[in-house]
């Protein structure tokens, strides 16, 4: 599995996912808010299957500043 998500993408997905889950638990929104679990999961593993299908990556190109070797 080739990682295809950059840090900003991961942080945004995690925050939005957690907000959706919290809204469901508070009763503010319906069942669809549980889709936040998918957002949190993709952020945790740095891989989005939809990005892979579409050939998209928000990850910096190799050799870019701040990129961790071996990932």
C-alpha positions, -999 to 999 in steps of 0.1 A, spaced: 0 0 0 16 33 -11 9 62 12 -10 90 -6 -20 116 21 0 146 33 1 159 68 -24 187 62 -49 163 46 -45 139 75 -51 166 101 -81 180 83 -97 145 79 -90 136 116 -106 168 129 -136 167 106 -141 130 114 -139 135 151 -164 164 149 -188 143 129 -186 115 155 -191 139 184 -221 154 166 -237 119 162 -230 111 199 -247 144 210 -277 137 187 -271 168 166 -269 148 133 -282 114 121 -265 81 113 -245 95 84 -222 112 109 -206 78 115 -188 83 82 -164 103 104 -150 69 114 -138 64 78 -122 98 78 -104 91 111 -93 57 98 -79 70 66 -60 98 84 -46 72 108 -31 50 81 -22 79 56 -40 61 28 -72 69 10 -85 42 -13 -105 68 -34 -72 88 -40 -55 56 -51 -84 48 -75 -82 83 -90 -44 85 -90 -44 115 -66 -19 121 -38 -16 150 -14 17 137 -1 49 157 -9 70 144 -37 101 124 -27 130 145 -16 107 173 -4 115 190 29 99 174 59 94 140 43 103 111 64 125 85 48 112 50 45 75 59 43 
